[in-house]
């Protein structure tokens, strides 16, 4: 009997994991890897688009991956439904030409661009009353194209300019989980797929020395992150 009473008292005194409730705010900090799943038509001429007359048909633009810090803020409308605003810092990516083995421009690095991608998603949390709480989400992304100017370094167009033309608006899908800890702390893992597309323009003798669209570049990154958070 005494042992049962002691166990009950210890259970009451032991801190339990804090679960999110309606009206809660959660701030998370993550390290995220942004890995573009790009689609480029640089070496194909379609309705006058592209550089198919001076590049190999398989030539394309490639955008490399980058790992950056990210902060996001969530608000819980109910314990199951939350809105999350992702406030990532700008993510810088090198841009290069690959696959132009037979063209006069050639494979080369064009420089880098800086993308600022705030994203808003609405989430459904499956097990908000449990320590392990998986969720899915969907929303919208607006990507600001910063430091968008590039240039050709070698080949027939050396020194001439190329640029990312415009910002991007696209959908975002999300899946992840929180591991709820004591005192409102949590561990988080998250993956998103973001639809991000833009145009690429070039100004050179090949385009009559005026900015001309030469590619539709779909960047479409996978964004994979891990980090921690705190409920308030």
Buried (B, 14 or more C-beta within 10 A) or exposed (E): EEEEEEEEEEEEEEEEBBBBEEEBEBEBBBEBBBBBEBBBBBBBBEEEBBBBEBBBBBBBBBBBEBEBEBBBBBBBEEBBBBBBBBEBEBBBBBBBBBBBEEBEBBBBBBBBBBBBBBBBBBBBBEBBEBEEBBBBBEBBBBBEBBEBEBBBBEBBBEEBBBBBBBBBEBBBBBBBBBBBBEEBBBBBBBBBBBBBBBBBBBBBEBBEEEBBBBBBBBBBBBBBBBBBBBBE
